[in-house]
Amino acid sequence: MTYNQTNAQHNLPPDSDCSDTIGKTDVQKTSPFSTALSATCTDFNEDPAELLQAAMQNITEDMQELPFYRSDIPCFCPPFILFEGQWIGTVLTPWMLSLVVLPGPEQEWDMREIGEKIALQLPYRTFTFTVSGIEQIPQYLSCSLLSPLDPQLSGEQAIQLSKDCLRMVLSLPTRQNTPNLSRRNIFQAMLK
């Protein structure tokens, strides 16, 4: 969302920059309607997996009260993959497994409203993502793959699942050839 769109939303003049000039000193005022998310989300030049994993680790203490919190499951992000200019990855936490998208190198996303839904076509299929944000990463796209986590899933299995899911969503699906079981086809196959 551009700044002028934000101004229009809140009935501010289109060219308002929410600042007052006092003498020769510019004092920036924060609009009562602006948030830390009213700018743009800039790129990640390097793989953001470690940053996201650390951010999720910081959240775990607040999530321990969830009835489906699994203390035996670690926070884990396999290395992200740069796909069509965006970082695609998975994040495993003690309460969920999600697919995430972050802006890649030299990418700039207009900020969207947290909770907004966006459908993205990946090689495997179309996924519906939710605009999400945390303190260290003000905006990213997330798609829940598994929440709550299966109670039978071990920590090691969950880590492997997060790696496999990332490979799967970026792989082209294969069509299963259903065999033609008609008698004529069976006999033709035997003659070959």
N, C-alpha and C positions, 0 to 999 in steps of 0.2 A: 504494500500500500504506500503510495507516495504521500509526502507531507501535505500537499494540497488536498488530497482525498481525505486525510485525517482532519484538516481544518474544516472542510465542507461537512463532514460528519458531525462536527461539534459546533456548527454555525459560527465559525471564526472567519474573518476576512481571508480571501484566497492568498494574499501575499503576506499574511501575518507570520512572523517568525517567533512569536511569543517572547520577544526581548524588549527591554526598555533601555533607552540611552540616557544616561545621567551624566551631563557634562561630556567629558571625553572618555568616560569609562563605560564599556558595554557590560551590562549585567544580564546574564542569561536567566530568564525565569522559566520555570517548568510549568507548562500548561497544566491546569487541573485535570485535563483529559488525557495527557500523554502518559505513556508508561515507558519502561526500559525497552519495550518491544516496538516502539513506534518508528524505528529507523529501518535499515535494511540488515539482512543477515549476510555477512560476508563469508568469503571462501575459507576453506581449509586446504592449505597448500600441501600438507602432509597427512598421512593416514590418521584419522581422528579416533581410532580404536582405543588407544591408551587413555586419551582424554575422556571419552565417554565411559569407559570402564571405571576410571577413578571417580568420575562424577556420580555414577550409580552406586559405587562403594560408599560414598559419602551419604547417600540417601538411605542405605540399608537400616541404620539405627531407627529412623523414623517409621520404617515399614514393618518392624518386628512384631507389631501388635496385630498384623493381618492374620486371620485364622489359617490362611493357606501359605504363610511364610515358611520357607524351608531352610533352616540354618545349615543344613549339610550341602546346599547348593551354593557355589561361589558366584561372584560377579565376574563375568568373562565376556570379552569381545574378541573374536578372531580378527586377523588383519582385514581391513575393509578393502573393497575392490573398486577401482575407478571405472565406472560404467557410464558411457555417454556424458562424460564431464562431471558426474556427481559421484560422491562416495556412497556405496551401498554396503551395508553390514548387518550383522545381527548382534543383539545384546541379550545376554543371559543374566538374570538376577535371581535371588531366592524366591521371587514371587511370579516371574514371567519370563517368556522368551519372545522377543520382538525383532522384526525386520526394521531397519532404520535407514534413512537417506539424509545426507548432509551435503551442502554445496561443495563442489570440487574446486580445484585451483582456478582462479580467475572467474569464479561464478559469484553472482550477487543475487540473492532472492529478495523480492519485496516481502516485508513482514506481513504475515497473515494472522488472523485471529486464532488464538489457541483453541483447539477443539474443532476447527474447520476440517472437513473431510475432502480428500483429494484422491482420485483414482489414477494410478500409474500403471502403464503397461510395461511389464518386464518380460524377458523371454519366456518364462514358464507360463505366466498368465497375468491378468490384471489384478492388482492388489489395491485395496482401499486403505489409504494412510490417514492418520490424524495428525494435524499440526500440534506439536508438543514443544515444551521448553523447560529447561532447568537453569539454575543460576549460571553454571559454567558454559552452557550451550543454550543461548536464548531461544533458538528455534531450530527444530529438525522435524522430520516426518517419521512417524512410527506406525507400525502395523503389528498388532498382536498376533503371534503365531500359536502361542500356548499359554493360557492363563486361566486357572491356576495350573501349575506344573503337575504332571502325573505323580502321584505319591510313590509309585514303584520305580521312578527314575532316579538313578544314582547321580552323584556329582559328575563322575567321569562320563557317564552316558549323556548327561545334559550338555556337557562341553562338546562332545562329539556331535550331538544333535544340532547345536548352534552352528558348527562348521558345515555340516551336511546341508542344513537349510539354506545357508548362504550359497553354496554351490548349486543347489537345486533351483532356487529362484532365478539364477542367471543362466540356467541351462534350457535349451529348447526341449519341449516335451516330445516324447516319442509316441507314435501311434502304435497301438497293439494290433497286429494283424490277426484277425480271427480266421482260423482255418475254415475252408469250405469243406464241410463234411458230407456233401452229397456223394452218392455212390459213384456217379460218373467221374467226379474229381478224384476220388480215391483210386479208381482204376487207372486214370490218366497218370497219376503220380507214380503208380507201380510200373507203368510201361517206360518211364524215363530212365 
